[in-house]
């Protein structure tokens, strides 16, 4: 599933610069994640970088948008196609496979 930012967001901006897909921006008072750009960092990291740096733990799974590792990886491939970013699936690049 894509990640979302809950209403608990304190608008600190810690998450925005960590997103490798540029999916996070300031909305009306809190930061928001564009679900069409969120890949949950699959193909890049074994954790979701926004959730890792959020001081109030408000980067949470979006219950309305459940997505498989395959769907998230394909989205990351599309987003990073022109960025010369090497993407691969494995324990170090997907929270689906992390131990």
SVG drawing of the C-alpha trace seen along z (x, -y; Angstrom):
<svg xmlns="http://www.w3.org/2000/svg" viewBox="-10 -25 33 37">
<polyline fill="none" stroke="black" stroke-width="0.4" points="0.0,0.0 1.1,-3.5 2.1,-5.6 0.2,-8.6 0.8,-11.3 -1.7,-11.4 -3.2,-14.5 -0.6,-14.1 1.9,-15.8 3.7,-18.7 4.9,-20.1 8.6,-19.8 9.5,-18.8 11.9,-16.1 10.2,-13.6 10.2,-15.8 13.9,-15.7 14.2,-12.0 11.7,-10.9 13.6,-9.5 10.6,-10.0 9.8,-13.6 6.3,-12.4 6.1,-14.6 5.0,-18.2 3.4,-20.7 -0.3,-20.6 -2.8,-22.7 -1.0,-22.8 0.6,-19.4 2.8,-17.5 1.1,-15.1 2.3,-12.2 1.2,-11.8 0.2,-8.2 1.0,-8.0 4.6,-8.8 5.0,-6.8 6.7,-3.4 7.3,-2.9 11.0,-3.1 10.8,0.4 13.7,1.0 15.8,-1.5 15.8,-0.9 14.6,1.7 12.7,-0.9 10.4,-3.8 12.6,-6.8 9.8,-9.2 8.7,-6.9 12.2,-6.4 12.8,-10.2 9.4,-11.3 9.7,-12.4 6.0,-11.8 5.5,-8.6 2.8,-10.0 4.0,-8.4 1.7,-5.4 0.2,-2.8 -2.7,-4.2 -5.6,-1.7 -7.3,-2.8 -4.4,-1.9 -3.0,1.6 -0.4,2.3 2.0,5.3 5.7,5.2 5.5,5.7 3.2,2.7 5.4,0.5 8.6,1.7 7.2,1.0 6.2,-2.5 9.7,-3.1 11.2,-1.9 8.9,-4.3 9.8,-7.2 13.5,-6.6 13.8,-5.6 15.5,-8.8 17.5,-9.4 20.2,-6.7 19.1,-5.1 19.8,-1.4 16.8,0.4 16.7,4.0 14.6,6.2 16.2,7.9 16.4,7.7 18.3,4.5 15.9,2.8 12.4,3.8 10.7,3.9 8.7,6.8 11.9,8.9 13.7,7.3 14.4,9.7"/>
</svg>
